Amino acid sequence: MPENRAPTVSRLRNVTPKFSDQELFSLAEKFGTPYFLIDEAALRKNVSELEQAYQNFKGHFRVAYSIKANHNPSVIKTFVSEGIMFDLTASNELYFLLKCGGSAESVIYTSITETMAEYEHIMKLGVRKIVVSSYNGLVNLIEARERVGGDVEVLIRVNPEVSVKAELRFSIKHGKFGVPLDSADEDSALSLLRKILSTPGLRFEGFHFHLGSQIEDPSCFGVALEKLESFILGARRELGNFPIRTIDMGGGLPAPYGKTVPSVADFSSQVLEQLNSISENLGEKFTLIVESGRFLSAESTILVSRVVNVKRFDETRYVYVDAGYHNLLDSALLRHEYPVEVIPGGTSSPRKTVLSGRLCDALDIFPTSSRSKLGGAEVGKLVVFRDVGAYSFVLGSQFHCQPKPYILMRNAQGNHIVVRKGQDLEELFTEEGGDLINHKAKRSALPGQPT
Ligand SMILES: Cc1ncc(COP(=O)(O)O)c(C=O)c1O
């Protein structure tokens, strides 16, 4: 690792959008609770913050939005208009992107399934920058390209197997994603590289890795880059000189969630010098891609719920809201804590407050800490969950026959627009197949007789 890297300066970022109490109550009256509210300006601000952080990189720099974090068309359209790239994992995401006016040329496609049919389909739609993660996947890509024609730019997804301090870690040894750098198996970086370089119609583009999500310590990127550079130098000695056109460092940039986390400038300052020196050592002005789902989308959005019941015993007070983990699955899955605030606030209760969702499941308790502002929670007040733009409604479910809530956006002009209509119960019933089967009653109902 380079010695003279700038120290990490952790900052509590301050792009979290402000919404007035009156604004939130009047939207609650109009659309019901719970509802999600996205701030368009915050989405745009995050793109420019990330672009600025890498302005001193000597090659080209591109931001790629990971659509998996939030595929609401209003969010995709906002990022399309920012002119950034898109990190896609499924052909259905490509459908969404193209319908939102995005282009296939802006896509970097990293499949998990890597089937021939999938590759053929996306290539026919114009995607030509594809990341392979297995030998079988590469063979499928080669066959798909032979069917579709034209050239394809291929990256290899490597697993640098580095230690990562994060909420989710993807770079564990023998992990699910990518191929190792130091193996002699068919499913290894060297074997994939050899095959790509010797296959007509494939243009070797470079390497991709993705270390984790909500990464708390940027130093893992430096370690991964160091391992990648030494792999490239070793592979060049073995296979001869090959170009490196792109290095894609994946996602993982954190959202604050009310805590102090390293800023994107902290991340870039850890690796910029190293990246510039890799560029010099390799003799390549490569394109650097940073993917992001969480950082780009989380802070833009709040979930607004209403307190529907309060129960007290001894030292404890339960506050029940009309949202649940069907709206914010990671609160149950990962015990992920979103910053929470009662609107209008009040003095904090001497009792321990438990924030409970509306679902009949013991897991439906929202993790809270001293950072949450739960004072003054009473029936009728609002409870706002902040920083919920990533991995929230895309993971939503209709558990307990709960229809999809409204999603609203405060646009650049300050107007509130509906960007996803709330589902009504009749629609949910029909969608679940309510009209498809009509069983005959076993006994015909007689007046006064139970059926
Ligand atoms: C390959 C890849 N890139 C980027 C991301 C986005 O990660 P994050 O939302 O932490 O930025 C993911 C998320 O799982 C991913 O798998």
The ligand as a Tripos MOL2 file, in Angstrom:
@<TRIPOS>MOLECULE
LIG
   16    16     1     0     0
SMALL
NO_CHARGES

@<TRIPOS>ATOM
      1 C1        -21.4890   -5.5880   -8.7610 C.3       1 LIG1
      2 C2        -22.1290   -4.5880   -7.8810 C.ar      1 LIG1
      3 N1        -21.8370   -3.2850   -8.0770 N.ar      1 LIG1
      4 C3        -22.3970   -2.3170   -7.3240 C.ar      1 LIG1
      5 C4        -23.2950   -2.6350   -6.3230 C.ar      1 LIG1
      6 C5        -23.8870   -1.5090   -5.5250 C.3       1 LIG1
      7 O1        -23.4300   -1.5170   -4.2490 O.3       1 LIG1
      8 P1        -23.7720   -0.2830   -3.2820 P.3       1 LIG1
      9 O2        -25.2320   -0.1400   -3.2900 O.co2     1 LIG1
     10 O3        -23.2270   -0.6720   -1.9730 O.co2     1 LIG1
     11 O4        -23.0940    0.9160   -3.8580 O.co2     1 LIG1
     12 C6        -23.6130   -3.9700   -6.0630 C.ar      1 LIG1
     13 C7        -24.5340   -4.3130   -4.9680 C.2       1 LIG1
     14 O5        -24.7390   -5.4150   -4.5620 O.2       1 LIG1
     15 C8        -23.0170   -4.9730   -6.8740 C.ar      1 LIG1
     16 O6        -23.3150   -6.2750   -6.6890 O.3       1 LIG1
@<TRIPOS>BOND
     1     1     2 1
     2     2     3 ar
     3     2    15 ar
     4     3     4 ar
     5     4     5 ar
     6     5     6 1
     7     5    12 ar
     8     6     7 1
     9     7     8 1
    10     8     9 2
    11     8    10 1
    12     8    11 1
    13    12    13 1
    14    12    15 ar
    15    13    14 2
    16    15    16 1
@<TRIPOS>SUBSTRUCTURE
     1 LIG1         1 GROUP 0 **** ****
